Amino acid sequence: MVTVANHPNVEIITYAEIKDVSGYVGNFEVTIEKKPRYVDESKCTGCGACANVCPIEVPNEFDLGLGTRKAIYVPFAQAVPLVYTIDREHCIDCRLCESVCGPGAIDFNQKPEEIKLKVGTIIVATGFDEFDASLKEEYGYGVYDNVITTLELERMINPAGPTGGHVIRPSDGKHPHRIVFIQCVGSRDLKVGNPYCSRICCMFALKNAQLIKMHDPDAEVYICYMDIRAFGKGYEEYYQRAQEQFGVKFLRGRPSCVIEDPETKNLLVRVEDTLMGEIVEIECDLVVLSAGLVPRPETRDVAKMLGLDISPDGFFKELHPKLAPVNTKVDGIAIAGVAQGPKDIPDTVAQAKGAASAVAIPMARGRFEIEMIRAVVDKEICGGCEICASVCPYNAISYREVEGHLVAEVNDIACKGCGSCCAACPSGALQLRYYRDHQVIAVIDGILDTHKMINQ
């Protein structure tokens, strides 16, 4: 992150939101709203003096509510840029931060700023959200204190996390000695509408299970799984090491329920071991849910803005799953990472490099070649009914006023020649080059004449 921030040809715009994207390859216009930090980025040194005197503490979103932050904060210690932000929702206007800020970076008069950028190509890498484990009511997430997700466990294990690298029970802060991982929570589950595998959960659980055993060799760790999908290079060996070297215990079966003892806050996990053919009940101190990956809520809004398609699983759809896995149906726009679908870090890095190459090619060439099979408008016939624009999947049709009425215009670069507009046009004003009505009719007439000659 620091390398990117220091690169002379890279500009990072943080604490901002994309409001609109228009144009086409080589000529996109992106409208960005930069939200006010109430801290001058050019003056803030990231010293933290302001946060030290701030009297307000709220749950830290980066630590998933396990830790706290101040009303003036940075999300985490290594954030880029290392610039503080005032949370106006929780700020009480005591102005203590302003009084101790040496560089004078605090500015309560900041307003939202609109930025317009002209860009040639776009890479969409909007990431994912963690599945809301509370939707699986049988596991008690959000109801039982000692049921957590893998991301929450990850924040605990991290030495810079809210617990200093120690795994604890949220109910009493004690160290858990028996831990149960439950796999495929929100993945491979038709009941919640996610039939796909999230791909990272198995290895994520194996890693955290081994870290727990490193911290406490006497701990008992169980993993309840449907199938362990250790598909990457060295992954199967990693799986075997968890069993043989660390003694992690595996139960093939999806637990039916988790029950809490209200006095001790211990948990009882009931699961059918499908390999042994028997019901097993495990009393444990902590249950960790391997929650799957789901698309971000804004995915559909971004897709509509850019003219992209969404796959049935809710992620961005690639142009072709094998031959064009990073390209989209819109020239000049590529997708990378989990925005396209669940994948682990090596696959994400590989796809990101592919996306960078895909968008760099037209920029390096300085030109973009298109086929001439495009829709054209007969302006004398067009009535400006706007039906064509409503059916165009590429946002290639706009309108301008000619002699008092609207006339359709087709952008040859954005158009793909699919013919949807031509089929929908009630007046026949839209035609495809090389496939105009009289050309198609002439071909049909020729075929019929040949057929008559053969019959004679």
N, C-alpha and C positions, 0 to 999 in steps of 0.2 A: 504493500500500500504506500509506503514511504517513497519507494522508487518511482511509482506512478505519479505521486504528488510532485516529485522533484523533476519530472521529465519536462523539457522545454516545449515539447509539442503536444502536451496533454493538459487540458483544462478540466478541473474537477469542480462541478457545481453541486454543492450539497445543500441539504435542507430545502429542497425544491421539488416541484411537481410539474409534470408535463401536462399542459392544458389543451394543446391542439397540435396536430401535425397535418400539413397539407403539401401538395406538390408531388413530384415524381423523382425517379432516380437522377441524381446529379443536380436536383433543384428542389430539395425538401426545405420547407420552412417550419421550424419547431418553435412553438410558443411555450415558455417556461415561466412559472410563477415561483420566484424565490421568496420563501417565507422569512419574516423578520426574526432574527435571533435575539435582538435587543442587545447584541454585543458586536462591536466593530471587528470584523475578521482581520482587518489589516493591522489592528493595534493589539489584539489579544495575544498573549504569549503562552497561554495554557498553564500558568503558574499554580492555579488552584486556590489562590488567596480568597477569592469571592465565595467559593463553595465552603471554605473553612468557617466563614462567619455566618453563612446562611442558616437561619433557625428552623427552616422547614424541611422535613424528611418525608418522602413518598416512596412507594414501592418502585424498584428499579425494573424497567421493562426488559433490559438486556439480561438481567439475572432471573427473568420470569417470575418476578415478585418474591424471590427468596432473599433478596437483599434490598437495601434502600439507597436512594440518591437524594441530593438536595434539589431545591427548586431552580437553582442554577447549576448546570451539570454538563459533563461530557458522557456519552453512552458507556464508554469503557476506556481504560487507561491508554490503550494504543490507538485511539480513534484518529482518523485522518479526515479533515484537518483537526488538529488538537485545539479546537476553539470551543469555548463554553456557550451554552444556550440557556436563556431564561424561559422557564415553563410558566407562562403567564396565567395558566389555569390555577396553579397552586401558589404563585408568588403573592405575597401580602404587602408589597410596596414599602417594605421597611427601609430600602435603599442602603442597607449595610454593605452590599456588594459594591455599590458605586463608591462608597466612602473609602474602601480599602484597595480599590483597583489602581495600581500605580500608573499604568499606561493610559488610564482614562478611557477604557474600551467600552464601558457600559453606556448604552444609548437607548433610553426608554421611548424615544420618539421614532424609532425605525418603523417603516411601513413596508407592506409587500411590494416586491419589485418585479416587473414584467420584463423578461428577456426574450428577444427573438433571434434565432440562429438560422443561418443558411448553411445547410449541410448537403453533402453529396450522397451519403449512404447512412444506414442506421443498423445497429445491432440491438436486438431486444434480449435482455438478460435480466428479467424481473424476478427470477427465483421462485420460491414456493412458500407455503405456510405449513405448519405442523397440524395434523389432523386433530380436531377437537375431541379429545378422549372422553369427555363427559357424555358424548353421544352414545358411548357404549356403557349404558347404565349398569350392566351386570358387574362391571369392574370397580365401580364406586369412585371413579376419579372426580374430584371436586366435592365429594361427600366424606370420604375417609381421608384423614390427614396423611396417612402413611402410604398412599397410592400416588406415585409421581410418574412423570414421563422421562424418556431417555434424555431429552434436552435439559430437563431440570437436574437429572443425575450428572450430566456433563458439566453443568455449571458448578455443582458441588465438587466434583473431582478436580476441576481446574484450580491450580494453586492460587490464581488471582481471583477466584470466585468468591462468593459471599461467605463460604464456610472455610476458606483457606485450604481447600484441597481435601477436606474430610467429609466422608459420606455420613449423614446424620438422618435420624428420624425426625421429620418436621413436627411431630406431635410433642416430643419431649427433648429433642436435641441429643439423644443418646446414639451411640454407635450401633448400627444393626449387625447382627451376626448371621442371620438367615435371610437371604434375599431371593425373590422370585422374579424373573423376567417373563413377561407375556408378549409373544411376538404377534405380528400381523394385526395390530390394533388399528383398524381403519384401512387396511390393505387386504386385497384378495377377499373382499367382503361385499357380497351383493346386497346385503341388508342396508348398508349405508351408502350404496351406490358407487363403491370403488372396487371394481373387479381386478384392477391391475396390481402388480407387485411393486412395492416402493424401492426395492433393490438394495437399499443401504442398511435396512433394519437388522438383518442377520449379522453382518460384520460389525455394526455399531454395538449390538448387544455383546458379541464375542469380545470386542475390545474392552468395553466397560467391565465385563465380568472378570477379565484377566487383571485389569487395574485394581479392582476390588480385592482380588486374591493376593496381589502384590502388597497392598496396604495391610491386609489382614489374612495371612495364610490359613488361619483357623476358620474363616468365614465359610458358610455353606451357600453356594450359589446354584440356583436351578434356572434352567431356560426351558420354558414350555413353547414348543414350536409346531408348525404344520409341516414345513420342510425347511431344512437349512440350505439356503441357496448361496453357496460359496463358489461363485463362478469366475472370479478374476484370477490373475496371475499370483500364485502363492497363497490364495485364499483357503484352499482346501487344507494345506499344511497348517495354516493358522487355526483352522477349525479343529484339526487333530491335536494341536498343541494345547488348546483350551481343555480338551478332555484328558489327555495323557499327562501333561506336565502340571496343569493347574487344578485338575480334579473338578472341573465344572460339570454339573450333572444335567443331562438332557432328558426331557420327557416329551415324547411325540404326542401332542394333543392340544386342542384349544380349550382353555379353562371355561367352565360353564358359569362360574360365579366367584366373587370374592366377598367374604363376610368378615366384618370387624367385631372384635370383642370390645364392647364399650368401656370396660374397666381398664384393661391393659393396652388397648389400642393395637393389639396384635391382629394379624390378618390370617384368615383361613382360605386357602386357594383350593378349589375343588376341580379336578381335571381327570379326564379319562386317558390313561396311558394306552394308546392304540396298539403299541407294539406288544405289551404284556396282556392287554385285554382286561384291564381292571381299573376301578375307580381309585384315585389317589387323592388324599387330602394332606396339604402341606401347611403347617402353621409357621408363619414367618413374621419378621419384624418390618419388612419393607417390600412393596410390590412396585416393579418398574414396568411401565407400559411402553413397548416399542411402537410409538405412534407413527403412522405413515405420512407420506408427503401428499399434499393436495395443492391445487392451483390457488394462486392468490385471488382474493375477491375482485381486484381491479382488472383481472386478465381480460374479461369480456369487454370492458370499457376501452382498454388499450387496443384490443383487436379491432374493435369498431372504428377507433380513431385512425388506425394504420391500414385498415382494409384487409386484415388477415383473417384466416379461418381458425376455428377452434376444433380440436379433436373431440371424439365422444367422451374422453376422460377429462375434458375441461382444460387441457394444456394447449399451447399454441401448436398449430398443425404445420408440419414441414411440407415442402413441395413434393418430395418423393421420399419414402422411408429408407430407401437404399441408395438411390442414385443422386439425391439432392437432400441430404439430411439436415443441412443448415440453412438452405434457401427457403424462401416463401414464395407464394404466388405473386407477390409484389416485387418487381425488380428493384434492387438496391436495399432491400430489407432482409436481414438474416436473423436467425434466432440461435441462442446458445444457452447451455446449462439446463437447469431444471425447469426453466420456462417452457421447454419443449417436451419434457417428460421426466420422470424420476431417473436419476443416474448418480453414480458415485463420483468422487473427486477426479480420478484419472480420466473417466469418460467426459466429465465436464471440461477439464483442461483441454483434452483433445478436440472436443467440439468447439470450444472457444477459439482455438487456433484456426480451425477450419472456417469458422465464421469470419474471423479477421482476414483470412486470405480471400474469402469470397467477396467481401466488400472492398478489399484493397485492389482487386484486379481492375474493375472499371475506373477507379480513381487513378491508378497508375497509367492506364491507357489514355485517359483524358477524353474518351468518347464511348458511346454506347450504341451498339448496333441492334436494330429491331427488324422484324419481318414486316412486309408491307400488307399482310392480310389483317387489315384493320377496318373498323366500321367508318363509313363516311355518311355525311348528312346532305340530303338535297334540300337546301334552304328554302326553295320556292314551295316545297310541299309541307315542310315541318310546321306543325301547328302549336308547338310549345306546350304540349300537354304534360310533359315531365314524367311520363310513364317510363321512358328509357332509363333515366337516371335512377329510378327506384329499383330497377332490376339489375343494374350493372354491378357485378361483384368486385369491380376494381376501382370504383369511384372515378371513372375516366370521363364522365359526361358532365358538362356544365352548360349554362345558358347565358345568352346575351340578347339584349333587345335590338331588333332590326326592324325599322319602319313601324314601330308601335307595337310589335308583338315579339314574344320570346322565340328564340331559335336555338336548337341544341348544337353544341360544339363538342367534338370528340378529341381528347388528347391522345395523339398517336403513340406516345411513349407509355402512357399508363394503360392504354387499351391492349387487350390480348387477343382480340379477334374471336371471342367465344361465340358471338352471334346472338346473345340473349336479348340485347336491345333491338336487333333487327326482327326477331320473332315477336317481340311485344309491341312494336310500333304499329299503331292502328292505321296510319296513313301511308306506310311504305316508304317514308322519307329516309329511313336508315337502311343501308345496304353494306355488305362486306365486299371489299375489293377482291376481284377474281371469283367471287361467288354471288354476283348480282343476279337478280331474278331472271333477266333475259339470258344470262350466260347459263344458268342452271337449266332453264327451259330448253335452250338450244341443245344441251347435252342430252336431256330426256328425249327430245324429238329425234336426235340422231340415233339413240338406242332403239327407239320404236321403229324408225325407218329400217334399221339393220335387221330387226326382228322380223319385219314384214318381208324383206327380201329373202331371208333364210326360209321362211314358211312357203314362199312362192317357188 
